Amino acid sequence: MTAYIPGITETDLKKIVLAIQQLAAGRSNAVGTVTLATGAASTVVIDKNCAVGSTPLLTPMTANAAAEIGNGTMHISAVANGSFTISHASSATTGRAFLYVLQG
């Protein structure tokens, strides 16, 4: 779920309160989905909310994604401003889909 973001010059108190309520309810714009690249050893995820110091947390959406975690062959190998990289097994397996959230 996405959260409302008031502008820096917002003066409408109701809009500011709405944004705070949504954050307290767990809404965030720092979420997304990624499917690991087939036949490649890494996948780059582009996300404007990612920054050096962010921690990407992945949750498998499919059995193939869960198996990839179980194989112990994947990890976050880089975090940069605007992206992060997942290193993983180079496999012909398709459908290794994950949800992610960025913390920090």
DSSP file (Angstrom, degrees, kcal/mol; ACC not computed):
  #  RESIDUE AA STRUCTURE BP1 BP2  ACC     N-H-->O    O-->H-N    N-H-->O    O-->H-N    TCO  KAPPA ALPHA  PHI   PSI    X-CA   Y-CA   Z-CA
    1    1 A M              0   0    0      0, 0.0    27,-1.8     0, 0.0     2,-0.2   0.000 360.0 360.0 360.0 141.7    0.0    0.0    0.0
    2    2 A T        -     0   0    0     25,-0.2     2,-0.3    27,-0.1    27,-0.2  -0.625 360.0-135.2 -94.9 156.5    1.2    3.4   -0.8
    3    3 A A        -     0   0    0     -2,-0.2     2,-0.3    24,-0.1    16,-0.1  -0.836  22.1-109.8-109.7 146.2    1.1    6.4    1.6
    4    4 A Y        -     0   0    0     -2,-0.3    19,-0.1    14,-0.2    18,-0.1  -0.558  30.2-156.2 -70.7 135.2    0.0    9.9    0.9
    5    5 A I        -     0   0    0     -2,-0.3     2,-0.1    14,-0.0    11,-0.1  -0.939   6.1-146.7-118.4 109.7    3.0   12.3    0.9
    6    6 A P        -     0   0    0      0, 0.0    10,-0.0     0, 0.0     0, 0.0  -0.445  27.6-104.9 -71.5 148.7    2.2   15.9    1.6
    7    7 A G    >   -     0   0    0      1,-0.1     3,-1.9    -2,-0.1     0, 0.0  -0.255  30.0-106.7 -67.9 161.0    4.3   18.5   -0.2
    8    8 A I  T 3  S+     0   0    0      1,-0.3    -1,-0.1     3,-0.0     0, 0.0   0.743 122.4  46.1 -61.9 -24.5    6.9   20.5    1.7
    9    9 A T  T 3  S+     0   0    0      2,-0.0    -1,-0.3     0, 0.0     2,-0.1   0.240  81.1 139.3-102.3  13.2    4.7   23.6    1.6
   10   10 A E    <   +     0   0    0     -3,-1.9     3,-0.0     1,-0.2     0, 0.0  -0.350  21.1 171.2 -60.8 131.3    1.5   21.8    2.6
   11   11 A T        +     0   0    0     -2,-0.1     2,-0.9     5,-0.0    -1,-0.2   0.463  44.0 107.0-118.0  -8.5   -0.5   23.8    5.1
   12   12 A D    >>  -     0   0    0      1,-0.2     4,-1.6     2,-0.1     3,-0.7  -0.638  55.9-159.4 -76.3 107.5   -3.7   21.7    5.2
   13   13 A L  H 3> S+     0   0    0     -2,-0.9     4,-2.6     1,-0.2     5,-0.2   0.809  87.7  60.3 -59.7 -33.1   -3.5   20.1    8.7
   14   14 A K  H 3> S+     0   0    0      1,-0.2     4,-2.3     2,-0.2    -1,-0.2   0.893 105.2  48.2 -63.3 -39.6   -5.9   17.3    7.6
   15   15 A K  H <> S+     0   0    0     -3,-0.7     4,-2.0     2,-0.2    -1,-0.2   0.882 112.2  49.0 -67.9 -38.3   -3.6   16.2    4.8
   16   16 A I  H  X S+     0   0    0     -4,-1.6     4,-1.9     2,-0.2    -2,-0.2   0.917 112.2  48.0 -67.2 -43.3   -0.6   16.2    7.2
   17   17 A V  H  X S+     0   0    0     -4,-2.6     4,-2.7     1,-0.2    -2,-0.2   0.900 109.0  54.8 -63.5 -41.2   -2.5   14.2    9.8
   18   18 A L  H  X S+     0   0    0     -4,-2.3     4,-2.5     1,-0.2    -1,-0.2   0.918 107.1  50.3 -57.5 -45.0   -3.6   11.7    7.1
   19   19 A A  H  X S+     0   0    0     -4,-2.0     4,-2.0     1,-0.2    -1,-0.2   0.908 111.8  47.2 -61.8 -42.3    0.0   11.1    6.1
   20   20 A I  H  X S+     0   0    0     -4,-1.9     4,-2.4     2,-0.2    -2,-0.2   0.907 111.3  51.3 -66.4 -42.0    1.0   10.4    9.7
   21   21 A Q  H  X S+     0   0    0     -4,-2.7     4,-1.6     1,-0.2    -2,-0.2   0.908 109.6  50.1 -61.6 -42.3   -2.0    8.1   10.2
   22   22 A Q  H  <>S+     0   0    0     -4,-2.5     5,-2.4     2,-0.2     4,-0.3   0.903 110.6  49.0 -65.4 -40.7   -1.0    6.1    7.1
   23   23 A L  H ><5S+     0   0    0     -4,-2.0     3,-1.4     1,-0.2    -1,-0.2   0.915 110.9  50.4 -63.2 -42.2    2.6    5.7    8.2
   24   24 A A  H 3<5S+     0   0    0     -4,-2.4    -1,-0.2     1,-0.3    -2,-0.2   0.789 106.2  56.6 -65.8 -27.1    1.4    4.6   11.7
   25   25 A A  T 3<5S-     0   0    0     -4,-1.6    -1,-0.3    -5,-0.2    -2,-0.2   0.467 125.4-102.3 -83.6  -1.6   -0.9    2.0   10.0
   26   26 A G  T < 5 +     0   0    0     -3,-1.4    -3,-0.2     1,-0.3     2,-0.1   0.519  69.9 147.6  97.6   5.6    2.2    0.6    8.2
   27   27 A R      < +     0   0    0     -5,-2.4     2,-0.3    -6,-0.2    -1,-0.3  -0.472  18.8 170.7 -75.0 148.1    1.8    2.1    4.7
   28   28 A S        -     0   0    0    -27,-1.8     3,-0.2    -2,-0.1   -24,-0.0  -0.993  41.2-148.7-155.7 148.9    4.9    2.8    2.8
   29   29 A N  S    S+     0   0    0     -2,-0.3     2,-0.6   -27,-0.2    20,-0.2   0.357  86.9  86.0 -96.0   2.7    6.1    3.8   -0.6
   30   30 A A  S    S+     0   0    0     72,-0.1    72,-2.8    19,-0.1     2,-0.3  -0.361  72.3  95.7-100.5  52.5    9.3    1.8   -0.2
   31   31 A V  E     +A  101   0A   0     -2,-0.6     2,-0.3    70,-0.2    70,-0.2  -0.909  39.3 137.5-135.7 161.7    7.9   -1.5   -1.3
   32   32 A G  E     -A  100   0A   0     68,-2.1    68,-2.7    -2,-0.3     2,-0.3  -0.979  40.4 -96.5-177.2-171.2    7.8   -3.5   -4.6
   33   33 A T  E     -A   99   0A   0     -2,-0.3     2,-0.3    66,-0.2    66,-0.2  -0.943  27.2-175.3-128.3 152.2    8.1   -6.8   -6.4
   34   34 A V  E     -A   98   0A   0     64,-2.4    64,-3.2    -2,-0.3     2,-0.5  -0.993  13.7-155.0-146.5 141.1   11.0   -8.4   -8.2
   35   35 A T  E     -A   97   0A   0     -2,-0.3    62,-0.2    62,-0.3     3,-0.1  -0.981  33.2-114.8-114.7 126.7   11.4  -11.5  -10.2
   36   36 A L        -     0   0    0     60,-2.6    60,-0.4    -2,-0.5    59,-0.2  -0.314  37.3-102.4 -61.7 139.4   15.0  -12.9  -10.3
   37   37 A A    >   -     0   0    0      1,-0.1     3,-0.8    57,-0.1    54,-0.4  -0.380  33.8-124.3 -64.0 135.3   16.5  -12.9  -13.8
   38   38 A T  T 3  S+     0   0    0      1,-0.2    54,-0.2    52,-0.1     3,-0.1  -0.661  90.8   9.4 -81.7 133.7   16.5  -16.2  -15.6
   39   39 A G  T 3  S+     0   0    0     52,-3.1     2,-0.3    -2,-0.3    -1,-0.2   0.687 109.5 101.3  73.2  18.2   19.9  -17.4  -16.7
   40   40 A A    <   -     0   0    0     -3,-0.8    51,-0.5    51,-0.3    -1,-0.3  -0.921  69.4-137.3-131.4 158.3   21.8  -14.7  -14.9
   41   41 A A  S    S+     0   0    0     -2,-0.3    47,-2.3    49,-0.2     2,-0.3   0.391  85.6  28.9 -97.5   1.9   23.7  -14.6  -11.6
   42   42 A S  E     -C   87   0B   0     45,-0.3     2,-0.4    32,-0.0    45,-0.2  -0.992  58.9-152.9-156.4 159.0   22.3  -11.3  -10.4
   43   43 A T  E     -C   86   0B   0     43,-2.3    43,-2.9    -2,-0.3     2,-0.5  -0.996  13.3-147.5-135.0 127.6   19.2   -9.1  -10.6
   44   44 A V  E     -C   85   0B   0     -2,-0.4     2,-0.6    41,-0.2    41,-0.2  -0.837   9.7-156.2 -97.1 130.2   19.3   -5.3  -10.2
   45   45 A V  E     -C   84   0B   0     39,-3.3    39,-1.9    -2,-0.5     2,-0.5  -0.931   5.5-151.4-107.8 120.2   16.2   -3.7   -8.7
   46   46 A I  E     +C   83   0B   0     -2,-0.6     2,-0.3    37,-0.2    37,-0.3  -0.812  29.0 154.7 -92.8 124.2   15.6   -0.1   -9.5
   47   47 A D    >   -     0   0    0     35,-2.1     3,-2.0    -2,-0.5    35,-0.3  -0.904  39.0-148.7-153.0 120.2   13.8    1.8   -6.8
   48   48 A K  T 3  S+     0   0    0     -2,-0.3    34,-0.1     1,-0.3    35,-0.1   0.712  99.2  60.9 -63.3 -19.9   14.0    5.6   -6.1
   49   49 A N  T 3  S+     0   0    0    -20,-0.2    -1,-0.3    33,-0.1     2,-0.3   0.520  83.9  99.0 -85.5  -4.8   13.4    5.0   -2.4
   50   50 A C    <   +     0   0    0     -3,-2.0    32,-2.5     4,-0.1     2,-0.3  -0.614  48.7 167.0 -82.8 141.2   16.6    2.9   -2.1
   51   51 A A    >   -     0   0    0     -2,-0.3     3,-3.0    30,-0.3    30,-0.2  -0.974  48.4 -76.5-147.2 159.8   19.7    4.6   -0.7
   52   52 A V  T 3  S+     0   0    0     -2,-0.3    28,-0.1     1,-0.3     3,-0.1  -0.394 124.2  32.8 -54.4 130.2   23.1    3.6    0.6
   53   53 A G  T 3  S+     0   0    0      1,-0.4    -1,-0.3    26,-0.1     2,-0.1   0.245  90.0 127.5  99.2 -12.0   22.3    2.4    4.1
   54   54 A S    <   -     0   0    0     -3,-3.0    -1,-0.4    26,-0.1    50,-0.2  -0.419  52.6-141.2 -72.3 154.0   18.9    0.9    3.2
   55   55 A T  E     -B  103   0A   0     48,-3.0    48,-2.1    -3,-0.1     2,-0.4  -0.945  10.0-151.4-117.7 108.2   18.2   -2.7    4.0
   56   56 A P  E     -B  102   0A   0      0, 0.0     2,-0.5     0, 0.0    46,-0.2  -0.663  10.5-162.8 -78.1 129.3   16.1   -4.5    1.4
   57   57 A L  E     -B  101   0A   0     44,-2.7    44,-1.8    -2,-0.4     2,-0.3  -0.965   6.3-156.1-114.9 126.8   14.0   -7.3    2.9
   58   58 A L  E     -B  100   0A   0     -2,-0.5    42,-0.2    42,-0.2   -25,-0.0  -0.809  12.1-172.5-108.5 142.8   12.7  -10.0    0.6
   59   59 A T  E     -B   99   0A   0     40,-2.4    40,-2.8    -2,-0.3     2,-0.1  -0.994  29.4-120.2-129.9 124.6    9.6  -12.3    1.0
   60   60 A P  E     -B   98   0A   0      0, 0.0    38,-0.3     0, 0.0     3,-0.1  -0.373  22.6-174.3 -67.3 141.2    9.1  -15.1   -1.5
   61   61 A M        +     0   0    0     36,-3.1     2,-0.3    34,-0.1    37,-0.2   0.558  68.9  40.3-104.7 -15.9    5.8  -15.0   -3.5
   62   62 A T  S  > S-     0   0    0     35,-0.9     4,-2.2     1,-0.1     5,-0.2  -0.857  83.5-112.2-132.2 163.9    6.2  -18.3   -5.2
   63   63 A A  H  > S+     0   0    0     -2,-0.3     4,-2.3     1,-0.2     5,-0.2   0.876 118.9  54.6 -62.5 -37.6    7.4  -21.9   -4.5
   64   64 A N  H  > S+     0   0    0     31,-0.3     4,-1.7     2,-0.2    -1,-0.2   0.875 108.2  48.9 -64.9 -36.3   10.4  -21.3   -6.8
   65   65 A A  H  > S+     0   0    0     30,-0.5     4,-1.8     2,-0.2    -2,-0.2   0.911 110.9  49.8 -68.2 -42.2   11.3  -18.1   -4.9
   66   66 A A  H  X S+     0   0    0     -4,-2.2     4,-2.4     1,-0.2    -2,-0.2   0.887 109.2  52.6 -63.0 -38.5   11.1  -20.0   -1.6
   67   67 A A  H  X S+     0   0    0     -4,-2.3     4,-1.9     2,-0.2    -1,-0.2   0.877 104.6  56.0 -64.8 -37.3   13.3  -22.8   -3.0
   68   68 A E  H  X>S+     0   0    0     -4,-1.7     5,-1.1     2,-0.2     4,-0.5   0.906 109.6  45.7 -62.1 -41.4   15.9  -20.2   -4.0
   69   69 A I  H ><5S+     0   0    0     -4,-1.8     3,-1.5     1,-0.2    -2,-0.2   0.933 111.5  52.8 -64.4 -45.0   16.1  -19.0   -0.4
   70   70 A G  H 3<5S+     0   0    0     -4,-2.4    -2,-0.2     1,-0.3    -1,-0.2   0.791 100.7  61.4 -61.6 -29.2   16.3  -22.6    0.8
   71   71 A N  H 3<5S-     0   0    0     -4,-1.9    -1,-0.3    -5,-0.1    -2,-0.2   0.687 102.0-134.6 -71.1 -17.3   19.2  -23.3   -1.6
   72   72 A G  T <<5S+     0   0    0     -3,-1.5    -3,-0.1    -4,-0.5    -2,-0.1   0.765  70.8 118.8  70.6  25.0   21.2  -20.7    0.3
   73   73 A T      < +     0   0    0     -5,-1.1     2,-0.4    16,-0.0    -4,-0.1   0.337  52.8  74.7-107.3   6.9   22.4  -19.2   -3.0
   74   74 A M        +     0   0    0     -6,-0.3     2,-0.3    -5,-0.2    14,-0.2  -0.925  45.1 149.3-125.7 149.1   21.0  -15.7   -2.9
   75   75 A H  E     -D   87   0B   0     12,-2.1    12,-2.9    -2,-0.4     2,-0.7  -0.971  52.8 -92.0-161.4 162.5   22.0  -12.5   -1.0
   76   76 A I  E     +D   86   0B   0     -2,-0.3    10,-0.2    10,-0.2     3,-0.1  -0.752  41.8 178.2 -80.7 115.5   21.9   -8.7   -1.3
   77   77 A S  E     +     0   0B   0      8,-2.0     2,-0.3    -2,-0.7     9,-0.2   0.638  60.0  14.5 -98.9 -15.7   25.3   -8.0   -2.9
   78   78 A A  E     -D   85   0B   0      7,-1.2     7,-2.7     2,-0.0     2,-0.4  -0.975  51.5-166.6-158.7 144.5   25.0   -4.2   -3.3
   79   79 A V  E     +D   84   0B   0     -2,-0.3     2,-0.3     5,-0.2     5,-0.2  -0.995  23.9 160.5-132.0 126.8   22.9   -1.3   -2.1
   80   80 A A  E >   -D   83   0B   0      3,-3.0     3,-1.4    -2,-0.4     2,-0.6  -0.815  52.1 -70.0-135.4 173.2   23.2    2.1   -3.9
   81   81 A N  T 3  S+     0   0    0     -2,-0.3   -30,-0.3     1,-0.2   -33,-0.1  -0.601 123.0   5.8 -67.9 114.9   21.2    5.3   -4.3
   82   82 A G  T 3  S+     0   0    0    -32,-2.5   -35,-2.1    -2,-0.6     2,-0.3   0.389 128.8  39.0  93.8  -2.2   18.3    4.2   -6.5
   83   83 A S  E <   -CD  46  80B   0     -3,-1.4    -3,-3.0   -37,-0.3     2,-0.3  -0.995  52.4-155.2-165.7 163.1   18.9    0.5   -6.6
   84   84 A F  E     -CD  45  79B   0    -39,-1.9   -39,-3.3    -2,-0.3     2,-0.4  -0.974  19.6-135.2-141.7 157.9   20.0   -2.7   -5.0
   85   85 A T  E     -CD  44  78B   0     -7,-2.7    -8,-2.0    -2,-0.3    -7,-1.2  -0.939   6.3-157.4-119.3 133.2   21.5   -5.9   -6.4
   86   86 A I  E     -CD  43  76B   0    -43,-2.9   -43,-2.3    -2,-0.4     2,-0.4  -0.943   9.9-154.6-106.2 120.3   20.5   -9.5   -5.6
   87   87 A S  E     +CD  42  75B   0    -12,-2.9   -12,-2.1    -2,-0.6     2,-0.3  -0.794  31.0 150.2 -90.7 138.8   23.1  -12.2   -6.3
   88   88 A H        -     0   0    0    -47,-2.3   -14,-0.2    -2,-0.4     2,-0.1  -0.929  48.9 -61.5-157.1 174.3   21.6  -15.6   -6.9
   89   89 A A        -     0   0    0     -2,-0.3     2,-0.8   -21,-0.1   -49,-0.3  -0.405  48.6-119.5 -65.5 139.7   22.1  -18.9   -8.8
   90   90 A S        +     0   0    0    -51,-0.1     2,-0.3   -49,-0.1   -49,-0.2  -0.754  55.6 160.6 -79.5 111.7   22.2  -18.7  -12.5
   91   91 A S        -     0   0    0     -2,-0.8   -52,-3.1   -51,-0.5   -51,-0.3  -0.940  55.7-136.5-139.3 152.9   19.2  -20.9  -13.3
   92   92 A A  S    S+     0   0    0     -2,-0.3     2,-0.2   -54,-0.2   -54,-0.1   0.475  71.8 119.0 -83.6  -3.5   16.7  -21.7  -16.0
   93   93 A T        -     0   0    0    -29,-0.1     3,-0.3     1,-0.0     2,-0.2  -0.440  50.2-159.6 -66.1 130.1   14.0  -21.7  -13.3
   94   94 A T        +     0   0    0     -2,-0.2     3,-0.1     1,-0.2   -30,-0.1  -0.572  61.0  47.6-102.3 170.3   11.4  -19.0  -13.9
   95   95 A G        +     0   0    0     -2,-0.2     2,-1.7     1,-0.2   -30,-0.5   0.745  54.8 151.1  75.7  24.6    8.9  -17.5  -11.5
   96   96 A R        +     0   0    0    -60,-0.4   -60,-2.6    -3,-0.3     2,-0.3  -0.596  28.0 169.8 -87.1  78.3   11.3  -16.7   -8.7
   97   97 A A  E     -A   35   0A   0     -2,-1.7   -36,-3.1   -62,-0.2   -35,-0.9  -0.732  12.7-177.6-102.0 139.7    9.2  -13.7   -7.6
   98   98 A F  E     -AB  34  60A   0    -64,-3.2   -64,-2.4    -2,-0.3     2,-0.3  -0.945  23.9-137.3-132.2 150.5    9.6  -11.8   -4.3
   99   99 A L  E     -AB  33  59A   0    -40,-2.8   -40,-2.4    -2,-0.3     2,-0.3  -0.788  32.0-166.5 -91.2 149.4    7.9   -8.9   -2.5
  100  100 A Y  E     -AB  32  58A   0    -68,-2.7   -68,-2.1    -2,-0.3     2,-0.4  -0.987  17.7-167.1-139.0 155.2   10.4   -6.4   -1.0
  101  101 A V  E     -AB  31  57A   0    -44,-1.8   -44,-2.7    -2,-0.3     2,-0.5  -0.991  18.0-138.6-133.4 143.0   10.4   -3.6    1.5
  102  102 A L  E     - B   0  56A   0    -72,-2.8     2,-0.4    -2,-0.4   -72,-0.1  -0.899  17.5-166.2-104.4 124.9   13.2   -1.1    2.0
  103  103 A Q  E       B   0  55A   0    -48,-2.1   -48,-3.0    -2,-0.5    -2,-0.0  -0.882 360.0 360.0-108.7 141.0   14.1   -0.1    5.6
  104  104 A G              0   0    0     -2,-0.4    -1,-0.2   -50,-0.2   -50,-0.0   0.458 360.0 360.0  88.6 360.0   16.3    2.8    6.4
